[in-house]
Amino acid sequence: MKYINYSSSLFNKNREKLLAQMANNSLVILFSADEYPRNGDQYFPFRQNSDFFYLTGIDQENSALLMYKNADGSVFSCKLFIKKTDKTQEIWFGKKLHAEDAYNISGIKEVFWIDDFDHHLIDSLDKIKNVYIWQNEYAKFETEVPYANLRKSNELMKEYPKLNFLRLFPVMEKLRIIKSAEELEMMRKAVAITKNAYLRVLKKLKPGMKEYEVEADITYEFLRSGASGHSYSPIIAAGENACILHYCDNDKMLSDGQLLLMDFGAEYGNYAADCSRTIPVNGKFSQRQKDCYEAVLYVFKNALKLYIPGNTIDIINIKVGEWMQEKLLQLGLLSEEEIKNHTGEHPPYFKYYMHGTSHFIGLDVHDVGSKQTVFEKGMVLTCEPGIYIPEEKIGIRIETDIVVDDVPIDLMADYPVEIAEIEAAMRR
C-alpha cells in the first residue's frame, strides 16, 4: 500500500466487535475479492472486499478468514489464509505476504496458506451449528458476476443443508456504519488530497481544454499525494453533460461561458472521499449561473444543519425537497399553478432535482446504511443537492462529506464554495 501503515490494533478491535455480535456455536466465513479479468492475460486493478479489509487489513487477493465461537461463547479462534508465495512468483509479480507479514498487519496469529483452507473449514464445520456467510446485499446493486463469497456460500448451503446459515452483511453494516478515530483519520486524508486536486483545477481550468484533461489533473494530484486513485469513476461534465447524472465519458471540449460540474474523490487507505463542485470554465459566473448556483448553495447550507443524531436520510430528503421547490419557483422554473395542480408520481421539483441528497460513505463510496438508518454520532454521509436544467445547459451540484454530531462536522469546510471564493481562486 502507498499510504501509512495501519496498526493491527484497529483490526483486532474490529474483530472483537464482530465477535460480540456473533451467535454462540457459530462460524464466520469470509473471502477476499477476486481478481477480475480485463482482456487477454490482463486483470483489472485489484480492490479488496471492504468487509474483509475491515476485519483483517489484508489487501491481497486469494485470501480467506475463519472466525469460530464455541457453544458457550468462552472460546474464540481466528484463522487467516493467504496466497502461497515463492521466489519465482516474487521475481515476476513482486512480493506477496508471508505469514509474519500477515500477522503484523492483521494481528491474527494463526496464518495458513490458502491451499489448506478446505481442510480447516471442514474441521470447523463439524463443531458448529451456525454459519455466517457474506453476500452483497446493497439494495440498488445487482451483478451477474459470481464473486468468491457468492460462489463459496452457495456451495456450502448445498453441501451442508442441516447447518443454520446466517447473513453476515447486516451484522457488518451495524459495525461499519459508525467510524472509529482511525477510520476518520483516513477519510480526512482522502478529503485533503481531494481538496488539493480541486485547487489544482481551479488554477488551471480554461476554455479549450478537454474534460479528460481536467480528469488528468485530478488523477495526477491523487497519485502524487499518495492516494491509491479515484474512489469511483469521476464525472467531469461541461455544459449540458452536467445534466447526465452518471456522465463519465469525460471527452468533450470546455467552452467559454459553460459551467463545469465535477464529481470526484480520492481513495486513501481504502477509504473514500466524495466531492462535487461546479465552477465556470472561464472563471466568471454569468448572472443566470449565479442565480442557479446560489439557489443550490442556499439548500446546501441549510441541509448541512440536519446531520445530527436522530435524523435520517428520508427526513433530509423531505426538507431538501421543500427548500428546492421554493428555489425553483424563484428561478422561474416552476409555477405556483404547476405545483398546485400536480398529480404525478414524483413531486414537481423532481423535474430539475431528481436524485437523493445523501448517502453514507466510508470504505465504499456508497457505504453501508439505508435511508431509514437513524443517525448517530460518528456516522459519515454526503450532502449533495443540485439543479439540472437541460434546456439551459446548466447542471449544478455541490457535495461535501459530513460527520454526524450535535454540531455536524463538514470535512470539506475549507474548500472554496462561495461564488466569490471560486472566482478569486480562478483569477490568473
C-alpha positions as CSV (number, residue, x, y, z in Angstrom):
1,M,0.0,0.0,0.0
2,K,1.2,3.5,-0.7
3,Y,-0.3,5.0,2.4
4,I,0.7,4.9,6.0
5,N,0.6,1.5,7.7
6,Y,-2.4,0.8,9.9
7,S,-1.9,-0.5,13.4
8,S,-3.1,-4.1,13.8
9,S,-5.0,-3.0,16.9
10,L,-7.6,-1.5,14.6
11,F,-8.4,-4.8,13.0
12,N,-8.2,-6.6,16.4
13,K,-10.9,-4.2,17.7
14,N,-13.0,-4.7,14.6
15,R,-13.0,-8.5,15.0
16,E,-13.8,-8.1,18.7
17,K,-16.8,-6.1,17.8
18,L,-17.9,-8.8,15.4
19,L,-17.3,-11.5,18.0
20,A,-19.7,-9.7,20.3
21,Q,-22.4,-9.8,17.6
22,M,-21.9,-13.5,16.7
23,A,-24.2,-16.2,18.0
24,N,-22.7,-18.9,20.1
25,N,-21.7,-22.1,18.4
26,S,-21.0,-20.2,15.1
27,L,-18.5,-19.7,12.4
28,V,-17.8,-16.7,10.1
29,I,-16.6,-17.5,6.6
30,L,-15.3,-14.6,4.6
31,F,-13.3,-14.5,1.4
32,S,-11.3,-11.7,-0.3
33,A,-12.3,-10.1,-3.5
34,D,-11.5,-11.9,-6.8
35,E,-9.1,-10.7,-9.4
36,Y,-11.3,-9.8,-12.4
37,P,-10.1,-10.5,-15.9
38,R,-9.8,-7.4,-18.1
39,N,-8.7,-8.8,-21.5
40,G,-6.1,-11.2,-22.8
41,D,-3.9,-12.1,-19.9
42,Q,-4.6,-8.8,-18.0
43,Y,-6.6,-8.2,-14.8
44,F,-8.4,-5.1,-13.6
45,P,-6.6,-3.4,-10.7
46,F,-7.4,-5.3,-7.5
47,R,-9.7,-3.8,-4.9
48,Q,-10.3,-5.7,-1.7
49,N,-13.7,-6.7,-0.4
50,S,-14.4,-3.9,2.1
51,D,-15.7,-6.2,4.9
52,F,-12.6,-8.4,4.5
53,F,-10.4,-5.4,4.7
54,Y,-12.3,-4.1,7.8
55,L,-11.7,-7.3,9.7
56,T,-8.1,-8.1,8.6
57,G,-6.3,-5.2,6.9
58,I,-5.2,-7.7,4.3
59,D,-5.2,-6.0,0.8
60,Q,-4.3,-9.1,-1.2
61,E,-6.3,-11.5,-3.4
62,N,-6.9,-15.2,-2.8
63,S,-7.3,-14.9,1.0
64,A,-9.9,-16.1,3.5
65,L,-10.9,-15.7,7.1
66,L,-12.5,-18.1,9.6
67,M,-13.8,-16.9,12.9
68,Y,-15.1,-19.5,15.4
69,K,-17.1,-19.0,18.6
70,N,-18.0,-22.1,20.6
71,A,-21.3,-23.1,22.2
72,D,-21.0,-21.2,25.5
73,G,-19.1,-18.3,24.0
74,S,-16.0,-18.9,26.1
75,V,-13.7,-20.0,23.3
76,F,-12.9,-18.0,20.2
77,S,-10.4,-18.6,17.4
78,C,-9.5,-16.8,14.2
79,K,-7.6,-18.2,11.2
80,L,-6.3,-16.3,8.2
81,F,-5.5,-17.9,4.9
82,I,-3.2,-16.2,2.3
83,K,-1.9,-16.9,-1.1
84,K,1.1,-19.2,-1.1
85,T,4.2,-17.5,-2.5
86,D,7.7,-18.5,-3.6
87,K,10.8,-16.9,-5.1
88,T,9.8,-17.4,-8.8
89,Q,6.4,-15.7,-8.2
90,E,8.1,-12.8,-6.5
91,I,10.5,-12.3,-9.4
92,W,7.6,-12.0,-11.8
93,F,4.9,-10.3,-9.8
94,G,6.6,-8.8,-6.7
95,K,6.5,-9.7,-3.0
96,K,3.4,-11.2,-1.6
97,L,2.6,-11.6,2.1
98,H,4.3,-14.2,4.2
99,A,2.8,-15.4,7.5
100,E,4.7,-13.0,9.6
101,D,3.7,-10.1,7.3
102,A,0.1,-11.1,7.6
103,Y,0.3,-11.3,11.4
104,N,1.9,-7.9,11.7
105,I,-0.9,-6.3,9.5
106,S,-3.9,-8.2,10.9
107,G,-3.0,-9.2,14.4
108,I,-4.2,-12.7,13.6
109,K,-1.7,-15.3,15.0
110,E,-2.9,-18.3,13.1
111,V,-1.9,-17.8,9.5
112,F,-2.0,-20.6,6.9
113,W,-1.7,-20.9,3.1
114,I,-5.0,-20.8,1.2
115,D,-4.3,-24.3,-0.1
116,D,-5.0,-25.6,3.4
117,F,-8.4,-23.7,3.7
118,D,-10.7,-26.6,2.9
119,H,-9.1,-28.8,5.5
120,H,-9.6,-26.3,8.2
121,L,-13.1,-25.4,7.1
122,I,-14.3,-29.0,7.1
123,D,-12.8,-29.5,10.6
124,S,-14.6,-26.3,11.8
125,L,-18.0,-27.2,10.3
126,D,-18.0,-30.4,12.3
127,K,-18.1,-28.4,15.5
128,I,-20.7,-25.7,14.9
129,K,-24.4,-25.1,14.3
130,N,-24.5,-21.6,12.8
131,V,-22.5,-20.4,9.8
132,Y,-22.3,-16.7,8.8
133,I,-21.9,-16.2,5.1
134,W,-21.4,-13.0,3.1
135,Q,-23.3,-11.9,0.0
136,N,-23.6,-8.4,-1.4
137,E,-27.0,-7.1,-0.3
138,Y,-26.8,-3.5,-1.5
139,A,-30.4,-2.6,-2.3
140,K,-29.7,-0.9,-5.7
141,F,-27.0,-3.3,-6.9
142,E,-27.2,-6.5,-8.9
143,T,-24.5,-8.3,-10.7
144,E,-24.3,-11.5,-12.8
145,V,-20.7,-12.0,-11.8
146,P,-20.4,-14.9,-9.4
147,Y,-17.9,-13.4,-6.9
148,A,-16.0,-15.6,-4.5
149,N,-18.2,-15.2,-1.5
150,L,-21.3,-15.9,-3.5
151,R,-19.8,-19.0,-5.2
152,K,-18.5,-20.5,-1.9
153,S,-21.6,-19.7,0.2
154,N,-23.9,-21.3,-2.4
155,E,-21.7,-24.4,-2.5
156,L,-21.7,-24.7,1.3
157,M,-25.5,-24.3,1.6
158,K,-26.0,-27.2,-0.9
159,E,-23.4,-29.4,0.8
160,Y,-24.4,-28.7,4.4
161,P,-28.2,-28.3,4.3
162,K,-28.6,-29.1,8.1
163,L,-26.5,-26.1,9.2
164,N,-28.1,-22.8,10.1
165,F,-26.8,-20.3,7.6
166,L,-26.9,-16.6,8.8
167,R,-26.4,-13.4,6.9
168,L,-23.1,-11.6,7.7
169,F,-23.9,-8.5,5.6
170,P,-26.3,-6.8,8.1
171,V,-24.0,-7.6,11.0
172,M,-21.1,-5.9,9.3
173,E,-23.4,-3.0,8.3
174,K,-24.0,-2.4,12.0
175,L,-20.3,-2.5,12.8
176,R,-19.0,-0.4,9.9
177,I,-21.6,2.4,10.0
178,I,-20.1,4.3,12.9
179,K,-16.5,5.3,12.1
180,S,-13.6,4.9,14.6
181,A,-11.0,7.6,15.1
182,E,-8.6,5.7,12.9
183,E,-11.1,5.5,10.1
184,L,-11.9,9.2,10.3
185,E,-8.2,9.9,10.1
186,M,-8.1,8.1,6.7
187,M,-11.2,9.8,5.5
188,R,-9.8,13.2,6.4
189,K,-6.6,12.4,4.5
190,A,-8.7,11.4,1.4
191,V,-10.6,14.7,1.8
192,A,-7.3,16.7,2.0
193,I,-6.0,15.0,-1.2
194,T,-9.3,15.7,-3.0
195,K,-9.0,19.4,-2.0
196,N,-5.5,19.6,-3.5
197,A,-6.9,18.3,-6.8
198,Y,-9.8,20.7,-6.7
199,L,-7.5,23.7,-6.1
200,R,-5.3,22.5,-9.0
201,V,-8.3,22.5,-11.3
202,L,-9.3,26.0,-10.2
203,K,-5.9,27.3,-11.1
204,K,-5.5,25.6,-14.4
205,L,-9.0,25.5,-15.9
206,K,-9.6,27.4,-19.1
207,P,-11.7,27.3,-22.3
208,G,-10.4,25.0,-24.9
209,M,-9.4,22.2,-22.5
210,K,-11.0,18.8,-22.8
211,E,-12.9,17.2,-19.9
212,Y,-10.3,14.4,-19.8
213,E,-7.5,17.0,-19.2
214,V,-9.3,18.1,-16.1
215,E,-9.6,14.4,-15.1
216,A,-5.9,14.0,-15.7
217,D,-5.1,16.9,-13.4
218,I,-7.2,15.4,-10.7
219,T,-5.6,11.9,-11.2
220,Y,-2.1,13.5,-11.1
221,E,-2.8,15.1,-7.8
222,F,-4.3,12.0,-6.3
223,L,-1.4,9.8,-7.2
224,R,1.2,12.4,-6.3
225,S,-0.3,12.7,-2.9
226,G,-0.2,9.0,-2.1
227,A,-3.9,8.1,-2.8
228,S,-4.5,4.7,-4.5
229,G,-6.5,6.6,-7.1
230,H,-10.2,7.5,-7.5
231,S,-12.8,6.1,-5.1
232,Y,-15.2,5.9,-8.1
233,S,-15.2,6.8,-11.8
234,P,-15.0,10.7,-11.9
235,I,-17.7,12.8,-13.5
236,I,-16.2,15.7,-15.4
237,A,-19.2,17.3,-17.2
238,A,-19.3,20.6,-19.0
239,G,-22.5,22.3,-20.1
240,E,-25.4,20.0,-20.9
241,N,-23.3,17.0,-20.0
242,A,-23.8,18.0,-16.3
243,C,-27.5,17.1,-16.7
244,I,-26.5,13.5,-17.1
245,L,-26.2,12.3,-13.6
246,H,-23.7,9.5,-14.2
247,Y,-21.9,11.0,-17.1
248,C,-18.4,9.6,-17.3
249,D,-17.3,9.9,-21.0
250,N,-15.2,12.9,-20.0
251,D,-14.2,13.6,-23.6
252,K,-15.8,16.9,-24.7
253,M,-14.3,20.3,-25.1
254,L,-14.8,23.0,-22.5
255,S,-16.2,26.2,-24.0
256,D,-16.2,29.8,-22.8
257,G,-19.4,30.5,-20.9
258,Q,-20.1,26.9,-19.7
259,L,-20.3,25.6,-16.2
260,L,-18.2,22.6,-15.3
261,L,-19.6,20.0,-12.9
262,M,-17.0,17.8,-11.3
263,D,-17.9,14.8,-9.1
264,F,-14.7,13.1,-7.8
265,G,-12.9,11.8,-4.7
266,A,-9.7,10.3,-3.7
267,E,-9.3,6.9,-2.1
268,Y,-6.8,6.7,0.7
269,G,-6.2,3.6,2.9
270,N,-9.2,2.1,1.1
271,Y,-11.4,4.9,2.5
272,A,-13.3,7.2,0.1
273,A,-13.9,10.9,-0.3
274,D,-16.8,12.1,-2.4
275,C,-16.9,15.7,-3.6
276,S,-18.9,17.7,-6.2
277,R,-18.2,21.2,-7.2
278,T,-19.5,23.4,-10.1
279,I,-17.3,26.1,-11.5
280,P,-17.3,28.5,-14.5
281,V,-15.0,27.4,-17.3
282,N,-13.9,31.0,-17.9
283,G,-13.5,31.8,-14.2
284,K,-16.6,34.1,-14.0
285,F,-20.3,33.1,-13.4
286,S,-22.9,34.7,-15.6
287,Q,-25.9,36.3,-13.8
288,R,-28.2,33.3,-14.5
289,Q,-25.5,30.9,-13.5
290,K,-25.0,32.9,-10.2
291,D,-28.8,32.8,-9.5
292,C,-28.9,29.0,-10.0
293,Y,-25.7,28.4,-8.1
294,E,-26.9,30.5,-5.2
295,A,-30.1,28.5,-5.1
296,V,-28.3,25.3,-4.7
297,L,-25.9,26.8,-2.2
298,Y,-28.8,28.0,-0.1
299,V,-30.2,24.5,0.1
300,F,-26.8,23.0,0.7
301,K,-26.0,25.3,3.7
302,N,-29.4,24.6,5.3
303,A,-29.1,20.9,4.7
304,L,-25.8,20.7,6.5
305,K,-27.5,21.5,9.8
306,L,-29.7,18.4,9.5
307,Y,-26.8,15.9,10.0
308,I,-27.5,15.4,13.7
309,P,-28.3,12.4,15.8
310,G,-31.9,11.2,15.4
311,N,-32.4,12.3,11.8
312,T,-32.4,10.0,8.7
313,I,-31.8,10.4,5.0
314,D,-35.5,10.2,4.4
315,I,-36.1,13.2,6.7
316,I,-33.3,15.2,4.9
317,N,-34.8,14.4,1.5
318,I,-38.2,15.7,2.5
319,K,-36.8,19.0,3.9
320,V,-34.4,19.5,0.9
321,G,-37.3,18.9,-1.5
322,E,-39.3,21.6,0.2
323,W,-36.4,24.1,0.0
324,M,-35.6,23.1,-3.6
325,Q,-39.1,23.6,-4.7
326,E,-39.1,27.1,-3.2
327,K,-35.9,28.0,-5.0
328,L,-37.2,26.6,-8.3
329,L,-40.2,28.9,-8.0
330,Q,-37.9,31.9,-7.5
331,L,-35.8,30.8,-10.6
332,G,-38.9,30.7,-12.7
333,L,-38.5,27.0,-13.4
334,L,-41.8,26.1,-11.6
335,S,-45.0,28.0,-11.2
336,E,-47.5,28.1,-8.3
337,E,-50.2,26.7,-10.6
338,E,-47.9,23.8,-11.7
339,I,-47.3,22.9,-8.1
340,K,-50.9,23.3,-7.0
341,N,-52.3,21.1,-9.8
342,H,-49.6,18.5,-9.8
343,T,-50.8,14.9,-9.7
344,G,-47.8,12.9,-10.9
345,E,-45.9,10.2,-9.0
346,H,-43.0,12.5,-8.3
347,P,-43.2,16.0,-6.7
348,P,-42.8,19.0,-9.1
349,Y,-39.3,19.7,-8.2
350,F,-38.3,16.3,-9.4
351,K,-38.1,17.7,-13.0
352,Y,-35.0,19.7,-12.0
353,Y,-33.7,17.8,-9.0
354,M,-34.3,14.1,-9.4
355,H,-31.8,12.4,-7.0
356,G,-31.5,12.0,-3.3
357,T,-29.5,14.4,-1.1
358,S,-27.3,12.0,0.8
359,H,-25.7,8.6,1.2
360,F,-23.3,7.0,3.7
361,I,-19.6,6.9,2.9
362,G,-16.6,5.1,4.2
363,L,-14.8,2.0,2.8
364,D,-17.3,2.2,0.0
365,V,-18.2,5.5,-1.7
366,H,-21.9,4.3,-1.3
367,D,-21.3,2.8,2.1
368,V,-23.4,0.6,4.3
369,G,-26.6,2.2,5.7
370,S,-30.1,2.9,4.4
371,K,-32.4,5.9,4.0
372,Q,-34.1,4.8,7.2
373,T,-31.0,4.4,9.3
374,V,-31.2,6.7,12.3
375,F,-28.2,9.0,12.5
376,E,-25.7,8.5,15.4
377,K,-22.5,10.4,16.2
378,G,-19.6,9.2,14.1
379,M,-21.5,8.3,11.0
380,V,-20.3,9.9,7.8
381,L,-22.6,10.9,5.0
382,T,-22.6,13.1,1.9
383,C,-24.8,16.2,1.3
384,E,-25.3,16.9,-2.4
385,P,-28.3,19.0,-3.6
386,G,-28.3,20.0,-7.2
387,I,-30.3,21.6,-10.0
388,Y,-30.3,20.3,-13.6
389,I,-31.8,22.4,-16.4
390,P,-31.1,20.7,-19.8
391,E,-32.8,23.4,-21.8
392,E,-30.4,25.9,-20.5
393,K,-27.4,23.5,-20.5
394,I,-26.9,24.1,-16.8
395,G,-26.2,21.4,-14.2
396,I,-25.1,22.4,-10.7
397,R,-24.3,20.1,-7.8
398,I,-22.5,20.9,-4.5
399,E,-21.4,18.0,-2.4
400,T,-19.5,17.5,0.8
401,D,-18.8,14.8,3.4
402,I,-20.2,15.3,6.9
403,V,-19.6,13.6,10.2
404,V,-22.8,13.3,12.3
405,D,-22.6,15.2,15.6
406,D,-24.5,17.6,17.7
407,V,-22.9,20.3,15.5
408,P,-22.3,18.5,12.2
409,I,-18.7,18.4,11.0
410,D,-18.2,19.4,7.4
411,L,-14.9,17.6,6.3
412,M,-14.7,19.9,3.3
413,A,-15.5,23.2,5.1
414,D,-12.2,24.7,3.8
415,Y,-13.0,24.1,0.2
416,P,-13.9,27.1,-1.9
417,V,-17.6,27.0,-2.3
418,E,-18.9,30.6,-2.3
419,I,-19.0,32.3,-5.7
420,A,-16.5,35.0,-4.6
421,E,-14.1,32.3,-3.3
422,I,-14.3,30.3,-6.6
423,E,-13.8,33.3,-8.8
424,A,-10.9,34.6,-6.7
425,A,-9.2,31.2,-6.9
426,M,-9.6,31.1,-10.6
427,R,-8.1,34.5,-11.3
428,R,-4.7,34.3,-13.0
